[in-house]
Amino acid sequence: MGSRIETDPDRNHANETQHEVMLTSAFWILEHEVTQGEYHRVMGSKPSEHKLGDNYPVEMVTWNDAKEFCDRLTLLDRGQGRISSPQRYRLPTEAEWEYACRAGTTTAVYYNTGNRKDELDAIAWWKNNSVRRTQQVAGKTRNQFGLHDMIGNVFEWCADLSNSYPVDYQNSQELNPTGPTTGSYRVIRGGSFSSPQNELRAAYRSSLLPNKRSAAIGFRPVLAAE
């Protein structure tokens, strides 16, 4: 996790100390951000500011909304026999999110040509190509794990607590890290359609109060054992 100047020249060195972590529990992660159609089927509402169609990412959802979506989907899929009782949907930890985003790569993003703008145009909807709004999910090059939109389109809520600005990884837990045990904020990752290139990196970190809404923030759940 984290970054170094050789691969991320526009990194924020204040909270991205590169370090190694180990994840020992398997998980699945949705191949794209939760869409407006998927959210409506589970929650019965369409909160997004950019109401452009069911295949666009849901946004204007709080961290609490995202957690409730995961809880409701767990009950629905258990009831229909789609998942077993030890399994549940939840938001990814920050470590799980970065592992899924990197897909084995060590560069700023998972597509590497040596030209940051070309790389971002290939994999992400961002400030330079999005016309300042969300775009349909899965429209850009996926990473080596088959995941779309890990960078750009909308920021994604993670499970981890945080300060108003995420603290550095110094002295952080190395085995299945789950972040700080206290904090009023929740981590967001991945950048959005309105982000400049320094925010569009696998290592970039930010946070927001869990009751805040933004047209630039959505989520994708993971499925894992309880």
C-alpha positions in Angstrom: 0.0 0.0 0.0 1.0 3.6 -0.4 3.3 5.2 -3.0 6.8 6.4 -3.7 8.0 9.4 -5.8 9.5 7.1 -8.5 6.0 5.8 -9.5 3.8 8.6 -8.2 5.5 12.0 -8.8 2.3 13.8 -7.7 1.9 11.8 -4.6 0.9 13.2 -1.2 3.8 12.1 0.8 2.1 13.2 4.1 -0.1 10.1 4.2 1.0 7.6 1.7 4.1 5.9 3.2 4.7 2.8 1.1 4.5 -0.4 3.2 3.6 -4.1 2.7 0.4 -5.6 4.1 -1.0 -9.1 3.9 -4.6 -10.0 3.3 -5.5 -13.6 4.4 -9.2 -13.7 3.9 -10.8 -14.1 0.5 -13.3 -11.6 -0.9 -15.2 -10.8 -4.0 -15.7 -7.3 -5.2 -18.2 -5.9 -7.7 -16.7 -5.4 -11.1 -18.0 -1.8 -11.3 -19.5 0.8 -9.0 -23.1 0.2 -7.8 -25.4 1.5 -10.5 -28.5 3.6 -10.1 -30.6 0.7 -11.3 -29.0 -1.7 -8.8 -29.5 0.7 -6.0 -33.1 1.3 -6.8 -33.9 -2.4 -6.9 -32.5 -2.9 -3.3 -33.3 0.5 -1.7 -36.4 1.6 -3.7 -35.0 5.1 -4.4 -32.9 7.0 -6.9 -31.0 9.6 -5.0 -28.4 10.5 -7.7 -28.0 14.1 -8.9 -27.0 12.9 -12.4 -30.2 10.9 -13.3 -28.9 9.8 -16.6 -29.9 6.1 -16.6 -29.8 2.9 -14.7 -26.3 2.0 -15.9 -24.7 5.1 -14.4 -23.1 5.0 -10.9 -25.3 5.9 -8.0 -24.1 8.9 -6.1 -25.5 11.3 -3.5 -25.3 8.4 -1.1 -23.9 8.7 2.4 -21.6 6.1 3.9 -24.6 5.1 6.1 -26.7 4.6 2.9 -24.0 2.4 1.4 -23.8 0.3 4.5 -27.6 -0.1 4.6 -27.5 -1.2 0.9 -25.0 -3.9 1.8 -27.1 -5.0 4.8 -30.3 -5.2 2.8 -28.7 -7.0 -0.1 -27.2 -9.5 2.3 -30.7 -10.3 3.6 -32.2 -10.5 0.1 -29.6 -12.8 -1.3 -29.6 -15.0 1.7 -33.3 -15.3 1.4 -33.1 -16.2 -2.2 -30.3 -18.7 -1.6 -27.8 -16.8 -3.7 -25.3 -16.6 -0.8 -24.8 -18.7 2.3 -25.4 -17.6 5.8 -21.8 -17.0 6.8 -21.4 -14.6 3.8 -22.4 -11.0 3.8 -22.0 -7.9 1.7 -20.0 -4.9 3.2 -17.9 -2.0 2.2 -14.2 -2.9 1.4 -11.5 -2.0 3.8 -9.0 0.5 2.5 -6.4 -2.3 2.1 -8.9 -4.5 0.2 -9.8 -1.6 -2.1 -6.2 -0.8 -2.9 -5.4 -4.4 -3.5 -8.3 -4.7 -5.9 -7.4 -1.4 -7.7 -3.8 -2.3 -8.2 -4.5 -5.8 -9.4 -0.8 -6.7 -8.9 0.7 -3.5 -10.3 2.9 -1.1 -8.5 2.5 2.1 -10.6 0.3 5.1 -10.0 -2.6 3.4 -11.9 -3.1 -0.1 -13.3 -2.5 0.9 -17.0 1.0 2.1 -17.7 2.1 3.9 -20.9 4.5 6.5 -19.3 2.1 9.3 -20.1 -0.3 10.1 -17.2 -3.0 11.7 -19.3 -3.1 8.9 -21.8 -3.2 6.4 -19.0 -6.2 8.1 -17.3 -8.1 8.6 -20.6 -7.9 4.9 -21.1 -9.1 3.7 -17.7 -11.0 6.6 -16.2 -13.7 9.3 -16.5 -12.0 12.4 -15.0 -11.8 16.1 -15.2 -10.3 16.1 -18.7 -12.8 13.8 -20.4 -16.0 13.5 -18.4 -17.8 16.7 -19.4 -18.1 17.3 -15.6 -20.6 14.5 -14.9 -20.7 10.8 -14.3 -20.6 8.3 -17.2 -21.9 4.8 -17.7 -20.1 2.2 -15.7 -17.7 -0.3 -17.4 -17.0 2.0 -20.3 -13.3 2.2 -19.9 -10.4 -0.3 -19.9 -10.6 -2.7 -16.9 -7.7 -3.8 -14.7 -6.0 -7.1 -14.6 -8.6 -8.4 -12.1 -11.4 -7.5 -14.6 -12.6 -4.5 -12.5 -13.8 -1.3 -14.2 -13.8 2.3 -12.9 -11.6 1.7 -9.9 -10.1 5.1 -10.9 -12.4 7.9 -11.8 -16.2 8.3 -12.4 -17.1 8.5 -8.6 -15.1 8.2 -5.4 -15.9 5.0 -3.5 -16.7 4.7 0.2 -14.5 2.3 2.2 -15.2 0.8 5.6 -12.2 2.4 7.5 -12.6 5.2 10.0 -10.4 8.3 9.6 -9.6 11.7 10.8 -10.6 14.7 8.8 -7.5 13.8 6.7 -6.3 10.2 6.7 -3.4 9.6 9.0 -0.2 8.2 7.6 0.4 4.4 7.5 3.4 4.8 9.8 3.2 2.0 12.4 0.0 0.7 10.8 -1.3 -2.9 11.1 0.3 -5.1 8.5 -2.0 -8.2 8.7 -5.6 -7.6 7.4 -5.5 -3.9 8.3 -8.8 -2.3 9.1 -7.7 1.2 9.8 -7.9 3.3 13.0 -10.3 2.3 15.8 -11.5 5.8 16.3 -12.4 8.7 14.0 -15.4 10.7 12.9 -14.8 10.4 9.1 -14.8 7.5 6.6 -12.2 6.9 3.9 -13.0 7.5 0.2 -10.9 6.2 -2.7 -10.4 6.3 -6.4 -11.1 9.8 -7.6 -14.1 11.0 -9.6 -15.3 12.6 -12.8 -14.2 16.0 -11.5 -10.8 15.0 -10.1 -7.5 16.3 -11.3 -4.8 13.7 -12.1 -3.1 13.8 -8.6 -6.3 12.3 -7.1 -6.5 9.6 -9.7 -4.1 7.1 -8.3 -4.3 3.7 -6.6 -2.7 5.2 -3.5 -4.6 8.5 -3.2 -6.6 8.8 0.0 -9.2 11.2 1.3 -12.2 11.1 3.7 -15.6 12.6 4.5 -18.1 12.6 7.3 -20.3 9.5 6.9 -23.5 11.5 6.7 -22.3 13.7 3.8 -23.6 13.4 0.2 -21.9 14.3 -3.0 -22.6 13.9 -6.7 -19.0 12.6 -7.0 -19.2 9.8 -4.4 -20.6 6.3 -4.8 -19.5 2.8 -3.7 -19.0 -0.8 -4.6 -19.5 -3.7 -2.1 -17.4 -6.8 -1.4 -18.8 -10.2 -0.5 -16.9 -12.1 2.2 -17.4 -14.4 5.1 -18.5 -12.8 8.3 
